[in-house]
């Protein structure tokens, strides 16, 4: 049962709405602006509790109680693992950040969604805006095709990060094309512009993990939507095929990265995964703790696990994998129960990327996106107004 916050001052409600929007829009930039807005959101949320009261907070969180329990279990296992392995100061700092930072982010967005302070629509707009602003400055290079001269690195000077963000924008563009809450004369041009920009940027990054993630998640989306929109699906598929075919046949960089993907070249990932697995077998219950970079280093430029599930096993062992799996299963169950299918699909895309490029506890870019999406997936939407 959702509730409106009738007792909270209007200015405070508006402040939480605006800052929540700003947090999501700033997140792709992964910098001090995101931290500033996160702090302001926390401050406004705490201030609102004077009028809200514990009972309404409890009502907002009861549906996702197993997600919260899983967060607590993960944090406890982190503590045990660090203690057992006499881990470094960095490992303890990582543990202290993980629980409050990401659990609080999930909790606050869960409450705001439950109380209808915000909803999927403004968060969707904020995410699209934030990601689009990441690539709009590079449109001249896209138009004259100079973007394919070298691996595109984006604002972060990292092709893997740029690919992750481009895949997210491509998925949001697909959703926008089918979003009936916006007139066709607006949503189609925006979807085409954002989608083409995202796809070109993604191909130019050569980020193979994001290619695989987008291929699977967009494929699922298009198959599901095909019975209702066969013509539109056909047009989207043809457009994607033409852009991809042109890029892979005309530009050596993306073609070379595709050949590496098809040939199974892991860029030393299989080597580090094997090393991480060996570490897990040495300490299978609670793992090595949250700082295993020295143990993992077999190639000096590969300093983390490049796989969220391998990183769980290495850092926290079997106990950590169980807690992490319970959290994922709880979010998936709620997403299916409340029919938040697109949020789950976006999370699937993130998890696939995470199997090639991230660990589960260190990357703010990955984790903050993940917990906000999890909050959207796990909340019960307000019923549609009767027509």
Secondary structure, DSSP 8 states (H G I E B T S, - for coil): -----SSS-HHHHHHHHHHHHHHHHHHTT-SHHHHHHHHHHHHHHHHHHHHH-HHHHHHHHGGGHHHHHHHHHHHHHHHHHHHHTT--HHHHHHHHHIIIIIIHHHHHHHHHHHTTSS-HHHHHHHHHHHHHHHHHTTHHHHHTTGGGSS---TTTT-HHHHHHHHHHHHHHHHHHHT-TTS-HHHHHHHHHHHHHHHHHHHHHHT-HHHHHHHHHHHHHHHHHHHTT-HHHHHHHHHHHHHHHHHHHHH-HHHHHHHHHHHHT--TTHHHHHHHHHHHHHHSTTT-S-S--HHHH-SSTT--S-SSHHHHHHHHHHHHHHHHHHHHHHHHHHHHHHTT-HHHHHHHHHHHHHHHHH--SSS-HHHHHHHHHHHHHHTS--------
